[in-house]
Amino acid sequence: MQPLDIDPELNARALEEAAAKYPEFAGHALRVVARPLIRGFAWQVEWVGEPPSGQDAWEFQNAAIRAYKRLAGIA
């Protein structure tokens, strides 16, 4: 499977949207990435240093990924 090109502008907007809901993670996330699998992609957030733990960190990641997919028109 071919790697998915991530638009840097949409990426920044998605992280900003997620940080508006979870401001404690603003500045700790580098980008949303889509790693190719045999079928589809594994979406995740890359972090500065160690990824934070806890439910809010998962919610931030999910919010950022949903925002990116919505902004990019990915179903």
Secondary structure, 3 states (H helix, E strand, C coil): CCCCCCCHHHHHHHHHHHHHHCHHHCCCEEEEEEEECCCCEEEEEEECCCCCCCHHHHHHHHHHHHHHHHHHCCC
